Amino acid sequence: MAAEVYYQAIGTVQSHSHLNNLNRHQKHQNNIVRLVARDFISGNGLSRRSTNRSGRRNCTVIRSLASQTSVVDPVLSPSRSNAGDSNKKSNEAALILIRHGESLWNEKNLFTGCVDVPLSKKGIDEAIEAGKRISSIPVDVIFTSALIRAQMTAMLAMTQHRRGKVPIMLHNESERARSWSQVFSEDTKKQSIPVIAAWQLNERMYGELQGLNKQETADRYGKEQVHEWRRSYDIPPPNGESLEMCAQRAVAYFRDQIEPQLLSGKNVMISAHGNSLRSIIMYLDKLTSQEVISLELSTGIPMLYIFKEGRYIRRGSPTRPSEAGVYAYTKRLALYKQKLDDMFQ
Ligand SMILES: O=C(O)[C@H](O)COP(=O)(O)O
């Protein structure tokens, strides 16, 4: 029985100014990511690029480039039925969030955090089921954490996508990695989806709780203390990260790397973790630090947002590929699904 995603009432707007701190190292890393993603999407092949320290120029480049080569899927190519739309630059994009499927340590009820464990068999099934649910929703670029359970979830989910594009992990950990992972065929690139792994999307680091059994930890430290470590906003576990600290890297990365993709009309999927996604949803839904405490995300349940005119509209969790509700208020998604239906009757 697939558990539902629990959303709490949307709170008042909270300034997230403290989330804007990006240290120099992160900015440099982000510029590399942007350049690698840009090369891949532009089809220029991956070549040596001087990394520019001013995030602004690269950010501008990725936006302008994206609009030139906007990876609007050929399935959405202009046709008589949507001629009017095809001339309008779409300012609408789909954003799919998926918490990874159950991991082998979730199965053993161990605190995982940044320990890099794979999915359990149930988690593999959950990832495939999630893929079925989003199989008619366009995906132009995928972001995952640096952890295998999130990457497995993204790749398994995309095996179910009706468009049949191949997700390709981008490698920018070194110049050699970049040059040795080049794709030289333009057609092949058009049939691929870049996947960017970012440590900033990792699960919150659970410090000295990592590897401990959650029940035994409650028995040892008391239920209230463990609940406070797990679900408070600004109280970290011993030598670990609080949700606030996790948000400062995850939301900063979302705003610096992922939001520009949405602004350029790209449809984005993020496969990440319970807490890194809770912090992003706090930003998307403008939840207060009080409201986010009761936000729980189930493993392997996709959540759909529509990004439109700079706003995030929560569309809920698609329960099946043809769910009318998902498409009712988003003409672009309905059109994309219709094209897939026509192509793959
Ligand atoms: O890191 C973990 O143990 C889980 O992914 C999330 O744990 P939590 O539900 O205790 O935050």
Ligand as a Chemical Component Dictionary entry (heavy atoms), coordinates in Angstrom:
data_LIG
# 
_chem_comp.id                   LIG 
_chem_comp.type                 NON-POLYMER 
_chem_comp.pdbx_formal_charge   0 
_chem_comp.three_letter_code    LIG 
# 
loop_
_chem_comp_atom.comp_id 
_chem_comp_atom.atom_id 
_chem_comp_atom.alt_atom_id 
_chem_comp_atom.type_symbol 
_chem_comp_atom.charge 
_chem_comp_atom.model_Cartn_x 
_chem_comp_atom.model_Cartn_y 
_chem_comp_atom.model_Cartn_z 
_chem_comp_atom.pdbx_ordinal 
LIG O1 O1 O 0 18.793 9.222  7.099  1  
LIG C1 C1 C 0 17.891 8.465  7.478  2  
LIG O2 O2 O 0 17.959 7.687  8.433  3  
LIG C2 C2 C 0 16.566 8.553  6.754  4  
LIG O3 O3 O 0 16.777 8.749  5.424  5  
LIG C3 C3 C 0 15.761 9.702  7.262  6  
LIG O4 O4 O 0 15.719 9.539  8.575  7  
LIG P1 P1 P 0 14.681 10.390 9.427  8  
LIG O5 O5 O 0 13.308 9.983  8.945  9  
LIG O6 O6 O 0 14.988 10.000 10.814 10 
LIG O7 O7 O 0 14.977 11.830 9.117  11 
# 
loop_
_chem_comp_bond.comp_id 
_chem_comp_bond.atom_id_1 
_chem_comp_bond.atom_id_2 
_chem_comp_bond.value_order 
_chem_comp_bond.pdbx_ordinal 
LIG O1 C1 DOUB 1  
LIG C1 O2 SING 2  
LIG C1 C2 SING 3  
LIG C2 O3 SING 4  
LIG C2 C3 SING 5  
LIG C3 O4 SING 6  
LIG O4 P1 SING 7  
LIG P1 O5 DOUB 8  
LIG P1 O6 SING 9  
LIG P1 O7 SING 10 
# 
